[in-house]
Amino acid sequence: MDSSIFNGITALDGGALDTAALEEDAVLVVNVASRCGLTPQYEGLERLQKRFADRGFTVLGVPCNQFAEQEPGSAEEILEFCSTTYGTTFPLTEKLEVNGEGRHPLYAWLTEANDAEGEAGEIQWNFEKFLVTRDGDVSRFRPKVEPESDEVVAAIEAAIGPVT
């Protein structure tokens, strides 16, 4: 995968995002929010991280406050919430805009991908998921698709290959 798609993104803690590691993995990019009805999806995302991390997979959480201002916190507040409430171990980026004029280039690229119904375009809500393979192919899953659904798990397994 071309790690340049992650260029210009800082980790939520203000440090550098390990783009070299992301380039080597299949990455599930998810716009996340702490005060959303879908926030419990963090649990499934963390289970995916633990289940597949040693096989070349990572979840990348992207806090976004564009949907009903459901991610209003500071970086420190978001980190505290994610670690204490959900025990997250996967990387989180700085807050990004995923739609509109201020959309980050990563999301300009991701939103070109079609979902299961063949629709591309704007992010619909928090917890929209994009699986980016090592080859740069993208599978898109809308917000209500659970992280551990059969379709997401099958896509991850296809992206990372069989257990060796």
Backbone as CSV, one residue per row, in Angstrom:
resi,resn,N_x,N_y,N_z,CA_x,CA_y,CA_z,C_x,C_y,C_z
1,MET,0.856,-1.182,0.000,0.000,0.000,0.000,0.891,1.231,0.000
2,ASP,0.439,2.289,-0.571,1.161,3.552,-0.603,0.887,4.290,0.701
3,SER,1.885,4.361,1.582,1.688,5.002,2.884,1.402,6.493,2.758
4,SER,1.613,7.064,1.572,1.362,8.493,1.416,-0.109,8.839,1.640
5,ILE,-1.002,7.850,1.580,-2.406,8.156,1.848,-2.600,8.567,3.305
6,PHE,-1.654,8.192,4.169,-1.732,8.563,5.575,-0.844,9.764,5.908
7,ASN,-0.155,10.316,4.905,0.720,11.467,5.147,-0.072,12.656,5.676
8,GLY,0.584,13.402,6.527,-0.019,14.620,7.050,-1.018,14.382,8.162
9,ILE,-1.083,13.145,8.659,-1.978,12.846,9.768,-1.125,12.610,11.008
10,THR,-1.485,13.267,12.070,-0.794,13.128,13.346,-1.570,12.169,14.227
11,ALA,-0.863,11.443,15.063,-1.518,10.592,16.050,-2.267,11.487,17.041
12,LEU,-3.299,10.952,17.659,-4.126,11.734,18.582,-3.303,12.299,19.737
13,ASP,-2.266,11.568,20.158,-1.436,12.061,21.264,-0.450,13.138,20.828
14,GLY,-0.504,13.536,19.550,0.360,14.598,19.040,1.640,14.083,18.411
15,GLY,1.937,12.812,18.586,3.137,12.223,18.003,2.928,11.866,16.550
16,ALA,3.958,11.275,15.982,3.900,10.866,14.581,3.091,9.580,14.455
17,LEU,2.312,9.508,13.422,1.588,8.282,13.099,2.569,7.358,12.383
18,ASP,2.641,6.101,12.768,3.584,5.156,12.187,3.076,4.703,10.816
19,THR,3.332,5.530,9.799,2.824,5.229,8.468,3.507,4.018,7.859
20,ALA,4.753,3.738,8.241,5.444,2.563,7.709,4.725,1.290,8.149
21,ALA,4.299,1.244,9.408,3.564,0.079,9.907,2.218,-0.038,9.203
22,LEU,1.558,1.090,8.968,0.263,1.059,8.284,0.417,0.551,6.859
23,GLU,1.537,0.881,6.233,1.781,0.440,4.858,1.907,-1.078,4.778
24,GLU,2.401,-1.699,5.833,2.615,-3.144,5.844,1.356,-3.925,6.189
25,ASP,0.367,-3.263,6.770,-0.842,-3.930,7.252,-2.043,-3.674,6.354
26,ALA,-3.046,-4.537,6.506,-4.382,-4.196,6.045,-4.947,-3.310,7.159
27,VAL,-5.594,-2.216,6.806,-6.018,-1.229,7.795,-7.515,-0.969,7.678
28,LEU,-8.209,-1.100,8.814,-9.623,-0.758,8.871,-9.713,0.665,9.412
29,VAL,-9.991,1.618,8.524,-10.072,3.033,8.881,-11.522,3.323,9.268
30,VAL,-11.714,3.880,10.472,-13.059,4.101,10.998,-13.145,5.500,11.601
31,ASN,-14.116,6.308,11.137,-14.332,7.596,11.786,-15.146,7.345,13.055
32,VAL,-14.581,7.721,14.186,-15.137,7.377,15.492,-15.630,8.603,16.247
33,ALA,-16.502,8.366,17.230,-17.032,9.431,18.086,-17.390,8.835,19.441
34,SER,-17.186,9.616,20.486,-17.388,9.150,21.859,-18.818,9.253,22.354
35,ARG,-19.631,10.079,21.717,-20.981,10.331,22.223,-22.058,9.967,21.209
36,CYS,-21.881,8.849,20.563,-22.785,8.411,19.496,-23.469,7.122,19.929
37,GLY,-24.646,6.886,19.413,-25.323,5.635,19.686,-24.546,4.432,19.184
38,LEU,-23.640,4.646,18.241,-22.821,3.561,17.700,-21.480,3.420,18.424
39,THR,-21.217,4.259,19.412,-19.939,4.223,20.130,-19.589,2.841,20.679
40,PRO,-20.559,2.020,21.118,-20.189,0.676,21.573,-19.480,-0.175,20.513
41,GLN,-19.469,0.270,19.253,-18.704,-0.452,18.234,-17.212,-0.473,18.559
42,TYR,-16.753,0.432,19.435,-15.361,0.385,19.875,-15.012,-1.013,20.392
43,GLU,-15.956,-1.674,21.076,-15.694,-3.009,21.621,-15.346,-3.989,20.507
44,GLY,-16.148,-4.011,19.449,-15.879,-4.893,18.324,-14.601,-4.533,17.588
45,LEU,-14.341,-3.242,17.461,-13.109,-2.810,16.810,-11.895,-3.293,17.595
46,GLU,-11.949,-3.187,18.909,-10.831,-3.647,19.733,-10.670,-5.167,19.643
47,ARG,-11.775,-5.886,19.617,-11.664,-7.345,19.475,-11.035,-7.715,18.124
48,LEU,-11.396,-6.988,17.051,-10.760,-7.231,15.754,-9.262,-6.957,15.836
49,GLN,-8.904,-5.867,16.495,-7.484,-5.514,16.642,-6.734,-6.649,17.332
50,LYS,-7.269,-7.138,18.420,-6.596,-8.213,19.164,-6.580,-9.523,18.374
51,ARG,-7.642,-9.795,17.672,-7.759,-11.058,16.938,-6.804,-11.140,15.752
52,PHE,-6.614,-10.022,15.039,-5.878,-10.064,13.776,-4.563,-9.286,13.752
53,ALA,-4.203,-8.593,14.807,-3.007,-7.733,14.795,-1.740,-8.496,14.438
54,ASP,-1.605,-9.707,14.938,-0.389,-10.462,14.676,-0.352,-11.064,13.274
55,ARG,-1.403,-10.809,12.507,-1.459,-11.302,11.117,-1.374,-10.164,10.098
56,GLY,-0.940,-8.988,10.546,-0.777,-7.885,9.601,-2.031,-7.068,9.398
57,PHE,-2.709,-6.770,10.479,-3.946,-5.985,10.434,-3.935,-4.971,11.562
58,THR,-4.520,-3.821,11.306,-4.740,-2.853,12.376,-6.004,-2.055,12.107
59,VAL,-6.625,-1.652,13.186,-7.713,-0.683,13.137,-7.065,0.688,13.280
60,LEU,-7.557,1.661,12.551,-7.113,3.045,12.700,-8.344,3.886,12.982
61,GLY,-8.477,4.362,14.212,-9.601,5.198,14.599,-9.330,6.650,14.253
62,VAL,-10.326,7.282,13.631,-10.199,8.674,13.193,-11.309,9.494,13.852
63,PRO,-11.018,10.126,14.991,-12.049,10.952,15.635,-12.536,12.053,14.690
64,CYS,-13.847,12.249,14.703,-14.469,13.246,13.833,-15.653,13.868,14.579
65,ASN,-15.756,15.181,14.521,-16.820,15.900,15.224,-17.847,16.481,14.252
66,GLN,-17.934,15.950,13.050,-18.822,16.510,12.036,-20.261,16.026,12.114
67,PHE,-20.537,15.016,12.894,-21.885,14.450,12.936,-22.501,14.739,14.295
68,ALA,-23.365,15.760,14.328,-24.062,16.192,15.539,-23.099,16.475,16.689
69,GLU,-21.877,16.879,16.339,-20.858,17.241,17.342,-20.723,16.174,18.419
70,GLN,-20.625,14.909,17.990,-20.575,13.792,18.930,-19.158,13.397,19.330
71,GLU,-18.167,14.186,18.888,-16.791,13.997,19.343,-16.193,15.366,19.699
72,PRO,-16.759,16.008,20.753,-16.344,17.369,21.091,-15.076,17.456,21.927
73,GLY,-14.602,16.364,22.486,-13.513,16.393,23.451,-12.167,16.765,22.874
74,SER,-11.259,17.087,23.795,-9.865,17.328,23.432,-9.197,15.991,23.157
75,ALA,-7.998,16.047,22.627,-7.256,14.815,22.371,-7.093,14.010,23.655
76,GLU,-6.770,14.679,24.741,-6.577,13.992,26.025,-7.877,13.340,26.495
77,GLU,-8.992,14.037,26.334,-10.281,13.484,26.751,-10.663,12.259,25.912
78,ILE,-10.412,12.319,24.621,-10.725,11.197,23.739,-9.861,9.992,24.097
79,LEU,-8.563,10.218,24.276,-7.668,9.124,24.652,-8.091,8.485,25.963
80,GLU,-8.413,9.313,26.953,-8.846,8.811,28.256,-10.124,7.992,28.122
81,PHE,-11.099,8.525,27.381,-12.367,7.828,27.181,-12.143,6.463,26.522
82,CYS,-11.387,6.449,25.443,-11.178,5.205,24.687,-10.426,4.171,25.509
83,SER,-9.416,4.598,26.236,-8.619,3.627,26.989,-9.344,3.132,28.228
84,THR,-10.035,4.013,28.946,-10.689,3.564,30.179,-12.032,2.896,29.922
85,THR,-12.789,3.354,28.947,-14.112,2.794,28.685,-14.041,1.532,27.837
86,TYR,-13.164,1.528,26.827,-13.130,0.413,25.885,-11.783,-0.314,25.815
87,GLY,-10.789,0.163,26.540,-9.492,-0.509,26.542,-8.824,-0.556,25.184
88,THR,-9.032,0.470,24.382,-8.506,0.447,23.018,-6.981,0.432,22.997
89,THR,-6.457,-0.373,22.092,-5.015,-0.451,21.881,-4.629,-0.037,20.466
90,PHE,-5.617,0.116,19.594,-5.315,0.485,18.210,-5.038,1.990,18.128
91,PRO,-4.299,2.409,17.101,-3.953,3.823,16.977,-5.170,4.693,16.669
92,LEU,-5.110,5.911,17.197,-6.105,6.942,16.919,-5.386,8.141,16.324
93,THR,-6.016,8.756,15.344,-5.430,9.944,14.723,-5.968,11.197,15.408
94,GLU,-5.399,12.312,15.014,-5.972,13.602,15.383,-7.386,13.671,14.809
95,LYS,-8.190,14.601,15.312,-9.525,14.783,14.721,-9.372,15.231,13.270
96,LEU,-10.178,14.620,12.410,-10.174,14.988,10.994,-11.588,15.275,10.530
97,GLU,-11.693,16.051,9.470,-12.970,16.221,8.788,-13.027,15.177,7.680
98,VAL,-14.172,14.521,7.570,-14.317,13.438,6.602,-15.236,13.812,5.444
99,ASN,-15.950,14.907,5.565,-16.856,15.403,4.522,-16.612,16.898,4.328
100,GLY,-17.085,17.406,3.207,-17.106,18.848,2.980,-15.783,19.437,2.530
101,GLU,-15.740,20.769,2.545,-14.584,21.513,2.049,-13.300,21.182,2.786
102,GLY,-13.395,20.948,4.104,-12.212,20.664,4.907,-11.843,19.194,4.965
103,ARG,-12.476,18.375,4.137,-12.234,16.929,4.137,-10.738,16.647,3.960
104,HIS,-10.221,15.766,4.799,-8.817,15.377,4.683,-8.623,14.572,3.397
105,PRO,-7.457,14.696,2.745,-7.203,13.938,1.514,-7.400,12.425,1.661
106,LEU,-7.128,11.872,2.837,-7.376,10.446,3.052,-8.833,10.123,2.772
107,TYR,-9.735,10.954,3.276,-11.159,10.703,3.076,-11.632,11.099,1.692
108,ALA,-10.949,12.018,1.040,-11.274,12.307,-0.364,-11.049,11.041,-1.185
109,TRP,-9.986,10.310,-0.869,-9.675,9.062,-1.566,-10.625,7.947,-1.141
110,LEU,-10.818,7.760,0.164,-11.657,6.666,0.653,-13.099,6.769,0.158
111,THR,-13.649,7.971,0.098,-15.054,8.125,-0.267,-15.328,7.856,-1.743
112,GLU,-14.275,7.594,-2.511,-14.466,7.158,-3.902,-14.868,5.685,-3.957
113,ALA,-14.660,4.950,-2.859,-14.970,3.516,-2.823,-16.473,3.295,-2.694
114,ASN,-16.948,2.245,-3.341,-18.359,1.872,-3.264,-18.621,0.994,-2.048
115,ASP,-19.836,1.091,-1.515,-20.278,0.186,-0.458,-20.897,-1.049,-1.109
116,ALA,-21.517,-1.910,-0.315,-22.098,-3.152,-0.830,-23.199,-2.912,-1.862
117,GLU,-23.851,-1.750,-1.791,-24.915,-1.431,-2.752,-24.387,-0.681,-3.968
118,GLY,-23.077,-0.510,-4.053,-22.483,0.169,-5.193,-22.472,1.679,-5.089
119,GLU,-22.682,2.205,-3.874,-22.726,3.660,-3.688,-21.438,4.175,-3.062
120,ALA,-20.897,5.229,-3.660,-19.725,5.923,-3.134,-20.209,7.253,-2.551
121,GLY,-19.289,8.129,-2.251,-19.657,9.476,-1.823,-19.505,9.719,-0.335
122,GLU,-20.221,10.726,0.126,-20.082,11.235,1.487,-20.178,10.154,2.568
123,ILE,-19.482,10.407,3.651,-19.606,9.572,4.839,-20.998,9.834,5.405
124,GLN,-21.722,8.786,5.760,-23.098,8.948,6.227,-23.186,9.331,7.701
125,TRP,-22.275,8.782,8.526,-22.382,8.997,9.977,-21.095,8.500,10.619
126,ASN,-21.027,8.572,11.924,-19.902,8.018,12.674,-19.815,6.503,12.440
127,PHE,-18.619,5.985,12.540,-18.328,4.546,12.455,-18.527,3.943,11.062
128,GLU,-18.307,4.761,10.027,-18.208,4.217,8.670,-16.818,3.586,8.555
129,LYS,-16.742,2.411,7.949,-15.514,1.628,7.942,-15.009,1.415,6.523
130,PHE,-13.677,1.523,6.395,-13.014,1.276,5.115,-11.857,0.322,5.358
131,LEU,-11.886,-0.835,4.744,-10.768,-1.766,4.836,-9.859,-1.513,3.648
132,VAL,-8.629,-1.090,3.943,-7.638,-0.814,2.909,-6.622,-1.951,2.941
133,THR,-6.540,-2.690,1.833,-5.602,-3.811,1.764,-4.186,-3.296,1.519
134,ARG,-3.236,-4.212,1.643,-1.831,-3.858,1.389,-1.629,-3.394,-0.052
135,ASP,-2.506,-3.845,-0.953,-2.424,-3.450,-2.365,-3.170,-2.156,-2.661
136,GLY,-3.818,-1.593,-1.633,-4.537,-0.341,-1.818,-5.978,-0.504,-2.261
137,ASP,-6.487,-1.736,-2.281,-7.899,-1.943,-2.585,-8.722,-1.559,-1.359
138,VAL,-9.928,-1.063,-1.591,-10.760,-0.567,-0.499,-12.125,-1.243,-0.512
139,SER,-12.525,-1.742,0.648,-13.890,-2.237,0.865,-14.549,-1.288,1.855
140,ARG,-15.792,-0.942,1.585,-16.496,0.060,2.390,-17.695,-0.562,3.099
141,PHE,-17.813,-0.237,4.384,-18.907,-0.741,5.203,-19.559,0.446,5.908
142,ARG,-20.840,0.586,5.730,-21.568,1.722,6.301,-21.653,1.625,7.828
143,PRO,-22.033,2.716,8.482,-21.959,2.795,9.947,-22.661,1.692,10.724
144,LYS,-23.802,1.240,10.283,-24.549,0.251,11.060,-24.035,-1.173,10.873
145,VAL,-23.084,-1.359,9.968,-22.465,-2.676,9.814,-21.532,-2.859,11.011
146,GLU,-21.802,-3.875,11.809,-21.008,-4.128,13.013,-19.577,-4.534,12.638
147,PRO,-18.598,-4.100,13.423,-17.207,-4.446,13.113,-16.958,-5.947,12.982
148,GLU,-17.633,-6.748,13.790,-17.403,-8.188,13.749,-18.436,-8.942,12.906
149,SER,-19.125,-8.221,12.032,-20.087,-8.878,11.145,-19.350,-9.836,10.225
150,ASP,-20.083,-10.815,9.709,-19.479,-11.806,8.816,-18.811,-11.139,7.620
151,GLU,-19.444,-10.097,7.073,-18.888,-9.477,5.878,-17.578,-8.741,6.155
152,VAL,-17.462,-8.080,7.307,-16.218,-7.381,7.647,-15.118,-8.394,7.948
153,VAL,-15.428,-9.396,8.761,-14.430,-10.411,9.112,-13.950,-11.149,7.855
154,ALA,-14.839,-11.487,6.961,-14.456,-12.166,5.732,-13.528,-11.283,4.892
155,ALA,-13.829,-10.000,4.826,-12.973,-9.083,4.068,-11.590,-8.964,4.702
156,ILE,-11.547,-8.904,6.024,-10.250,-8.835,6.715,-9.456,-10.110,6.457
157,GLU,-10.094,-11.259,6.605,-9.399,-12.530,6.391,-8.889,-12.655,4.953
158,ALA,-9.670,-12.184,3.994,-9.220,-12.212,2.603,-8.026,-11.280,2.397
159,ALA,-8.030,-10.155,3.106,-6.961,-9.164,2.952,-5.647,-9.611,3.583
160,ILE,-5.727,-10.330,4.691,-4.497,-10.697,5.406,-4.014,-12.109,5.086
161,GLY,-4.859,-12.905,4.461,-4.466,-14.255,4.079,-4.668,-15.259,5.197
162,PRO,-4.417,-16.508,4.879,-4.663,-17.585,5.834,-3.671,-17.565,6.988
163,VAL,-4.062,-18.201,8.078,-3.184,-18.369,9.234,-2.044,-19.285,8.806
164,THR,-0.827,-18.896,9.158,0.321,-19.730,8.785,0.932,-20.373,9.997
